[in-house]
């Protein structure tokens, strides 16, 4: 059995192609329920987000599985599949890819946190439908753990990489805890809405929202239990605000130095941060010269974002080291899986022999008591256990070594396992790794 992934993402396909292969949860469930129609695929998980659609599967052979998986995806999407838009990885490359996905190293923005929950959801759907077993269960449990580990042991997700979030981070750097801070938002567009979400997420005390269209200010304020303020009166609310974040579409300054100079005496010495993320700017540059005022504009924030992106790239190198180590450990675990069928067959044969010989012996002991019967049965079990102990240890020790196949062949020959089970698998070892079907 081989582990493979067929998929496309923001690196391999344009948005008009990706949207043809973006599937709803119901569509994925329906497709997985048809998996039994594809004998070549024994396990399957489908991840579908706005930036990627990836089909992980366990197939008999990676080369033969490729056209089958293409056919499967085409059937779901009802769209012809152009292989130039897709990637196809097998075995170690497949595992490495999924680890990078859950660690968000393969995301459009390195370090974003949404992809891990999306992978969890995709795996949960497949598990509920019943299209996962030992190999994909093992793979996805480890991949999710790797994603968490990367976020815990590196700072890849700690720094802001959007202007709206960077504005909030800037305010936190100045005030620390925002739970006692009042915020005045000027502008109720998309940027204002994103900023308000981040502010509420960081527990600000109160949010005032002001916009030229007052009804829009009311609408946005209601989303966050804030207070709508008429645009012509926003400077009155500025007296109570500790932070002003402005992102209007005004073609001229809406906060001038003269306004702020008259505002500060009313604040009785309390400092204020003004974060101007509008282009053209909303705040007159001379405001920065007023005592007690800290003014930041879009260039200041983009510098923070750029710095944080570089920091994430540095953290990504640490994440790659974690992935490399986890990949090596999982490969060893998968290799042990390949030995389990032989060990199980050996144990099964020994148990059948034990039960047969015990039955024969008991027929010659008609007067044996229940206690004596238990003693004989326990003795037979202990003999089997001790006889098999050394061969089992040899098989385990041989895993992942050049003697692995030698030990497997020896066990099959010495215990004549061919005569009691399915046909033995002695085909030449493939360059790609093989997994045992459980």
N, C-alpha and C positions, 0 to 999 in steps of 0.2 A: 504494500500500500504506500502511496505517496501523498504528501501534503502539498497543495498548490493554491495559488490565488490568481484570479483573473479580475482585473479592475481598471478603472480610469479615475483620474483626479484632476485638480486644477493645473497640474504640471503637464499632463499628457493630452488634455482635450479642452476645447473652448466651451464656454458656457452653453452655447446652443446645442452642443453634443451632449454635455453632461445632463442637461435638463431632460433629454430623451430617455436617459437611463436612471433618473431619480424616481425611486419607488416609495409608495406609501406603506405604512405598517400592514394594512390589509392586503395590499398586493404581494408583499413579501410572504405573509402567512399563506396566501393562496398558492404562491409558487412553491414554497417549501412542502406544502401538502401534496404536490405533484412529483416530488423528488423520486418517489418509488418507481416512476416511469423511466428513470435513467439508471440502469443497472450499474453503469460504470462509476456512479457517485454514491459513496456509502455514508458520507457525512457532509453537512453544508451549513454555513452561516453567511448571511448577506448583510453587509453594512451599506446603508444608503443615506448620504447627507447632501447638502447643497454643493459640497466641494469634492465628493468622492462617492463612487459605488464600487464595492469590492465583494467578490464572491470567494469565500474560503471553502475548500473542499478536500475530502480525502478520496482519492481515486486509485484505481488499480495501477495505472501507469500514467505518468505526467504527460508524455507525448500523446498518448491516445486520448487522454482526458481533455486536452485543449479544445478540439472541435466540439466535443460534447458540451463543455461549459459555454462555448460561444452560442451553441444552439439553445441552451437553457436560457441565457440572458436575452437572446433575440426573441424568444417566445414570450418572456415576461414583458419586454419593452415594446414588442410589436414593431421594432425598428431594425433595419439592416445594420449589422455591426461591422465597422471598419477597424481591422486589427491595428491600424496605425495609431488609433486613439487609445489603445489599451496596453497594459503591461501584463506579463504573465511570469510569475515567479514560482519556483518549486523548492521544496525541502528547506535547507538552511536559509536561502534568500527569502523564502516566504515567511519564515518565523521572524527573521530580522526586520522585514518590512512591517509586520504587525506590531512588533515591539516599538518601532519608530513612530507608528501611527498612534498608539496609546500614549506614548510619551510626548506627543504633539510635535515631534521633530519633523514630521512630514506635513504639518499644517501650513496654511497660508501665512498665519502669524505664529511663529514658534512660541510655544509656552501657553497657548490658549487652552482653556480648561474644558471646553464643551465636548471635545472629541472623545474623551474618556467615558463620559456618561452615554454618549451615542454608541460606543462599542459595547458597553454593558447592556444597553437596551437591545441591540442587534443580537447579541449572544443569548439574552434571555428569551427573545422571540423564538430563536431556533431551538433552544433547549425545550421550551414549552411545546413546540410543534413535534419535537422528537427527532430532529435531524442532526443531533450531536451524539457522540459517544466518547469513548476513552481518549482518542487522539485530539479532537477539537475541544473537548472539555479540559484536557490537560493544557492545551495551547492557550485557550482564552483565559483560563484562571491565571496562568503565569503572565500572560500579556497585560491583563488588568493590574496585577500586582506590580509589574514593572512600571506601568504608567504612574501608579501611586508612589512608588519608590523614587522615581525621577523627580516628582514634584516635592517629595519630602526631603530628599537628600541634596537637592540643588536649589538654586534660586531662580530657576527658569521661568516661574510663573509669578515672581514677587513684584516685578516692576511694571509700571504702566506703559502700554504701547499704543494708546489712543489719546488724542488731544483732550477729549472730554474727561477721561479717567486721570490723565496727567494733571489736569486742573484741580481735581479733588485731592490727588496725592500732594500737590504743591501746598494746598491749604492745610493738609494734615501735618506737613513738615513744619509749618509755622505754628499752628495751634495745638498740635498733638491730637488729643481726643476732640472730636467734633460735636460731642453730645451736648455741649453748652453753647454751640455757635448757631447764630441765625444767618441765613443765606438769602441774598436777593438775586434772583435770576432775571436778567433783562433779555427778552427774546424767547419765544416759545416754539421755535422751529425744531428740527431734528436734533441739532447739536444741543439745544437747551434741554430737550427731553432726555437725551442720553446723560447729560450732566446731572439732571435732577435725579435720575435713577441711581447714579453712583453716589450722590450725596445722601439720599435716603438710605441706601445700602450701608452707608458709613455712620448712620444714626444721628444726623444733624438735628438740632433742637426744633427749628422752624424754617420753612421755605416760603419766601415771598416770590410771586411770579408776576412780572409786568410785561405787557406786550402792547404794540400799537392797536392790535385788534383785541379788545378787552375780552370778548367771548372766548378767544383762543387761550388767553391767560387763565380764565376761569376753568376751561376744560383741562388744561395741563395741571393746574393747582389741585383740581379735584382728584386726579390720579394719585397724588402723593399727599393728600390731606394738607395741602399748603393753603396759602392765602393769596388771592388774586388782588393785584394793585393796579389802579388806573395809571396808564403810562405817564400822564402829566403830573402824577403825584409820587413817582418812584423815589425821588430824592428825600421825601419825608420818611419813607420806609428805610432808606439808607442809614438813617440815624440809629436804628435798632440793629442793622445788619453788621456782622463781623466780616463777611465775605460777599463781594459783589462779583458775579460772573456774568459777563455780557457777550451776547452772540446775535445781535440784531442784524438785519440786512440794510441798515441805514447807510446812505452814501456819505454821511458826514459825522462829525463827533456828536455824541449825545451826552457825554459827560465831559465838561470842560474844567479847566483848572480853577476857574472862578467859582464854579459850583462846589467843588470839593473843599476849597479854601474856606467857604462859608459853612460847610458841613462839619468840619473837624472840631470847631469850638463847641458845637452842640453835643459831641460825643464824649466830652469831658475827659479827654486824654486817652480814650480807648483806641488802639490802632485798628486799621482796616486793610484788608487785602482786596485789590481789584484785579481780576483776571480777565483780560480782554482777548477773547478767541474769535473775534469778528474780523472779517476782511471785506471792505476797508475797516480800519479800526474804529471802535466806538468811543475810545477814551483819548483825550488830548494828551500827548506825550509829556507835557509840562506838569501833569498831575504827579509824576514820580518824584518831583522835587519838593513836594509838600510834606512837612514833618508828620510822621505817624502813618504814612501811606506807603504800601508796597504795591507797585504796579508791574504786572507781567503781561506780555502780549503773546500772540500766536507763535512768533519766532522763539521766544523763551521756552514755550511748551514743546515746540517741535524739537528743540535742542535736547530737552529732557527725554522726549520719546526716542530720538535717535540714539542718545546715550544708553537708554534702557534696552533698545534693540541690540546694540553691540554687547551689552551685558548678557542678554539672553543667548546670543551666539556663543559667548564664552562658556556660559553654563551648559550649552548644548554639547560642548566637547566632553564635559563631565558626564552628561547623560549618555553619550555614546559609549563611554567606558563601562557604565552600569549595564547597558544593553549587551555589550560584548560578553561580559561575565555571565549574565543571566542566560544568554543564548548558549554558551558552552555547557552550562548546567542542565538546561532543558534537553540539549542534544544527547547528553549522557542518559538522562531519564528515558528518552525515547528509545535509546539503544537497549536499555534493560527491558523495555516493553517487547522488543523483538525476541527476547529469550523466554518470556513468560509462557507462550504456547507450548514450548518443549518441556518446560518444567511442569506445566499442568498435565501434559500427556503422561509424563513419567509418574507423577503422583497418582493420576487416575488408574494407570495400569497396576501399580503396586496395590492400590486399594481394592481393585477387582480381584486380584490374586488373594489378598488377605481374606476377603469375605468368602471367597470360594473355598479356600482351605479350612477356614474356621467352620464353615457349614459341614464340611466332610468330617472334621474331627468331632464335632458335637453329635453327629449322628452315631458315632461309636461310643459315646458317653451318655447313654439314656438316663442314668441315675444322677447326673451332675446337678448340684444345687444351684440356685440363682446366684449365690455369692461366688461359688466356684466358676460359674459361667462368666461373671463380670471380670474375675481375675484372669481367665484365659483370654478373654477379648482384649483387656487392657494390655496383656503381655504381647499379643499379636500386633497391636497398634504401636507399642514401643519398639518392637523389632523393626517394623517398617520405617518408623521415624529415624532410628539410628542408622539403618542401612542406607537410607537416602541422603542423610545429612552431608556426607563428604561429596557425593556427586553434585548436590545442589550448591555447595560452597564453591566447587570448581567452576560451575557454570557462571555463577555470579562474579567470581574473580576473573573469568575470561572475557567478560563483557568489556567492550571498548578497547580490547587489545588485539594484537595480531593473531592470538590463539583462539579468538572467539569462534570462528568457523570450525577450527580443529576440535574444540570441545563439543560443539553442537553435533558434528558428524560422529564423534566417538559415542556420545550419549545415545544417539539414534541407532547406531550399530550394536553397541553392547547390550542395550535393553530391548532391541528389536521393536522399536516403536512404530515402524511402518506397518506392522501386522495388526495393529489395534486401532489405528486412527486414520485420519485422512492422509492423502498422499503427502510425502515429505517434500520440503521445498529446498532443493539443492541447486537451484539455478545460480549461475555465476553472480557474484555480488555486483550490484549496479554501482555506478559512480555516485549516483544520488542516494541519499539515505532511505532506508526502507523502514516502514513502521508495521508493527504487528496489528492485525485486525483483531479487536477484542470481541 
